[in-house]
């Protein structure tokens, strides 16, 4: 337990809270041939030291004498998830309520004044815990990669082929990052251990000024209505709307976290039953992670009333069935043995 009565999770593996699609995508990236070289090449364009110096020179570094409440929350969240050393936290001037984690070698967190002014202490604990989840999961590496690719896209926009290629890469990274945000909402909930505080935060980020003026059930009902559109034209518009978004849509994100907060999985983690970091072996989990990601998409499509999702589900079933038949034909393990 922490000094304030919240549960701590010594040695917790990020696998405990990661969304299956997030975990599968990261596993695939890590195993992809040449990925490390691409990462290194992109790092050469934008040295991390410059980004850290920019934060140091243009924002306020949180510490015991600067934003002491945020410093306490930063340390509480790091202790809850057993992160050492504790990442640096900066407050930058900005009207939008935003936070990000950057850095490949030494990740650091930046929150805007808009976020600090908007949230109460419980909301800030959830938000900072969310960013600590990015640190523990190693998302900062890939988020920094996305951040730098966006800069690169601007500088290469005059080259049509390069711009189209980068757009495809950025769209794929954004799809992963939207699921990574769902993962880290779960990490934030593990730090805050208060689903109602998390929901208030989502309400405020969606446009609420005073949570008392927003009916929670009606807010969550919006997510159900959004998911259950019955016109394929709306389905295509939904795809177009999220293509370049790095975060899930607000009401969908809130509903996803409340569902996880009510799950047996969340209760088991609070009870101390969770995977440990010292048992992690990324290469050993790669196949199961990719399968889990595929199952997550399949389950999502099957449960959705969206007509386009139904098409994806039917196509996926057909492809999966055909692939299984081909595999059975060529897989020697499925053939009868010639003898003892």
Residue, then its C-alpha position, 0 to 999 in steps of 0.5 A: x500500500x502507498x502512504x495514502x492507502x492505495x495499492x502499489x504494484x511491485x514489479x508489475x509488467x505492462x502486459x497487465x494493463x495493455x490493450x491486446x491490439x497495443x501489445x500485438x502492434x508493439x510486439x510486431x514492431x520489435x520483431x520486424x527486421x530492420x526496425x531498430x535501424x529505422x528507429x536509429x535513422x529517425x533518431x539521427x534526424x532529431x537528437x533527443x537532447x534538443x527536445x529535452x533542452x527545449x523543454x528545459x528552456x521553455x517550460x517549468x520543471x516540476x520539483x519540490x519547490x516548483x509545482x510541489x503538488x504535481x511533484x508529489x503526484x509524479x512520485x506517487x504514480x511512479x511508486x505505484x507502477x514501480x518505475x525507477x528512476x522517476x521520469x522528469x515532468x514539465x509544465x508548458x504553457x498551452x490553452x489545450x488540455x494535453x499531456x505527452x511523453x517523449x524521449x527514447x533514452x530518458x523519457x520525460x513527461x510534458x503537461x500543459x497549463x490547460x490540463x493543470x487548470x482543468x483537473x482536480x487532484x484526483x484527475x491529475x493523478x489519473x492523467x500523470x499515471x496515464x503518462x507513467x503507463x506510456x513510460x513503463x510500456x516503452x510507448x515513449x520510443x514509438x510516440x517520439x518516432x511518430x512525433x518526429x515523422x510528423x515533423x518529417x512529413x511537413x518538411x517533405x510534403x512537396x514530394x508527392x510520393x514521399x508524402x503518400x508513403x509517410x501518410x500511410x506510416x503515420x496512419x498505421x502508427x496513429x491506429x496503434x497509438x489510439x490503442x496505446x492510449x486505451x492501455x495507458x488509461x488503464x495504467x492511470x486507473x491503476x494509479x488513481x484507483x478511482x473509476x469515477x475520477x477517471x470518468x470525470x476527467x474524460x467528461x472534462x476533456x470531452x468538453x465539460x466545464x462543470x462535471x455536475x452539469x453533465x449526466x454521466x449515463x447520457x454521456x456514456x450513451x453517446x458512445x453506444x449511439x456512436x458505435x451503432x450507426x446503421x448506415x455504411x456512409x456513416x461508417x466510412x465517415x467514421x474511418x475518415x474522421x479517425x485516420x489521423x487522430x492520435x487519440x480515441x474519440x472521447x466518449x468511446x475512450x470513456x466507455x472503454x475504460x469504465x468497462x475495464x474498471x468493472x472487469x474481473x481483470x482489474x479486480x485481480x490486479x488490485x488483489x496482487x494477481x498480475x504478471x511480473x516484469x522479471x518473467x517477461x520475455x518479449x520474443x516468447x510472447x510475440x505469437x500470442x500477442x499477435x493472436x490476442x490483437x487479432x482476436x480483439x479486432x474480431x470480437x470488436x467487429x462481432x459486437x459492433x452494430x456498425x455495418x462496415x464492422x460487420x463486413x470486416x467481421x465476415x471477411x475475416x471469418x472467410x479468410x481465417x477459414x480459408x487459411x486454416x484449410x490451406x494450413x491443414x493441407x500443408x502442415x505435416x503435424x496434421x498428417x497421419x504418422x507413417x508408423x510408430 
